[in-house]
């Protein structure tokens, strides 16, 4: 069934052409002036400013720690089992001095395969893995560097550092031209140094 | 034979059968912890409680109920279900629920039965009773007394199978815990079985500890190659890597047990002693080059000075193929089978499972020798070598030079094998064969039972299955036995050798078949009944 389009019959003033041109220019100018003087803008000057992510945003994974600094993870493999992308690799080991006998010697997530479904967080019986870092800039220059390891994911606990900063600092001199690794330029994720 | 009725299904079972087995035969699974088919009845877990409909009254445990005429039981009545729930509640009362770090998790009866029969809200108000954790009770075992449900299987194993009796139940009521006497340590050679029969995670294996979650493992039925007993095993592997061997029930061979040496047999697979590439005069070569060189070397010498030695570590198919290759291409060549152990073989022996003969297929090689009277034994071979009649030896797996000691100096050797040994090191040409876990085939155990091995892993390096390597060698010489795969090789073998007459891989199934003309092996050792 075809529906006839509603056509707007142009009035006489509209048909004069010039008044409509002036009207359009006025709207443009009005917005330009508003943007010039008003501070509350939805646009964010990324990457100088970063938007605070919602609390439940699923960003890069981190491994939580116990008060004594050891990871909470006991290498039960529940996350690796439930992961639909099969991107989690854990090597379990025994800690002879710990009443919790089992711990992960290595814990790797291949971020290229991860689909950010969050099942690993749900499956964890120990609240050992979380995706609450708010980090969405997950990038690297080699496939190998896209595999996050235990040391890296444990460090993410402290201060929620943006991934790129940590990455470039680890690999001094490898930053591409134009990407400033100077610490002063790196802004906290909550965008507190915004306009 | 008495006829019993289970959930309304009538079934005839031999007199004396307990009702768990009878129900299994009728297709009903009765949950149980303490009952084990190869241990005595303890009747202390109460999980197998069933309701008697006729031929008695009330509730009774199925493991201690023997089949008798007129007996009718019900395994799924509301009363039975209530009993199981309550039993589960008691068993789990002091259980630590540390499934995330427990190696049994995934094959744990507490987990399985809770999902099936338990599923209650916890009513626990008091703290759980703490017990000993992570006790070092043996070279291969770890004991966690908190996880124990006091089924006493391990106690009975120590009392009835090994006769060593180290484990006991100490204390009373919910303080009951399994343990060993102070200063004692389990030292027998069957420790792994304790971890197997433990229905929960109380006794776990040190060798498998935290290696892998069990649900990742694929299982392939095979046979242990550690000695001539031929215990049935399951090879547990994932992505081409073996993590453990587990015994597989075969009442005619090993019941449910296996020794710790055999259990660790998988460590050979990826060992540094593996032969992975062909070698000619000490230099690595392509496999095809190696086979061509081997054929050229065999053609280059006088056929009557060549000796083919059937392997007591090689499959029946490969031995048959080697014999065929020898007969078809070099009819004047001698064929021998060489008994005895390789130097350096493990030496433990007992009357339970560990045989003095450490080769998995001595009886198979002997069956071939019985078929063709021209096949000489090790003494004939030693004679021929000492007299200088042998200029070239073709050896399948066995360390023949090691067994003959210095007699074979100056003899050119062609070795087809998977492991390095004296023979392989001294050989002119070495061709890589696969480990038994990497090929299909059959072994004949000390009692003359032909049993299947199945391929669980891809072949390492350039290695080929025993029979295929021999087949290619035969083809290079002019005439191979003509088998396309292991099953065809076995079919051809069965068609030719009377002892194997009519057998196929399908017939052998999981448990194997005895040789058609079972010939008792000469001592040592005298043929033993397979298991205690």
Contacts between the chains, C-beta under 8 A, distances in Angstrom:
chain1	res1	chain2	res2	distance
A	74	B	100	5.0
A	74	B	101	5.0
A	75	B	101	7.6
A	75	B	210	7.1
A	76	B	99	7.5
A	76	B	100	3.4
A	76	B	101	6.6
A	76	B	105	7.7
A	76	B	213	7.9
A	77	B	213	4.6
A	77	B	216	7.8
A	78	B	100	7.1
A	81	B	213	7.3
A	81	B	215	7.2
A	92	B	210	4.2
A	92	B	211	7.6
A	93	B	210	6.4
A	94	B	209	6.4
A	94	B	210	5.7
A	99	B	133	7.4
A	100	B	101	6.7
A	101	B	101	5.7
A	101	B	134	6.0
A	101	B	210	8.0
A	102	B	100	7.7
A	102	B	101	4.0
A	102	B	210	5.5
A	125	B	100	5.4
A	126	B	100	6.8
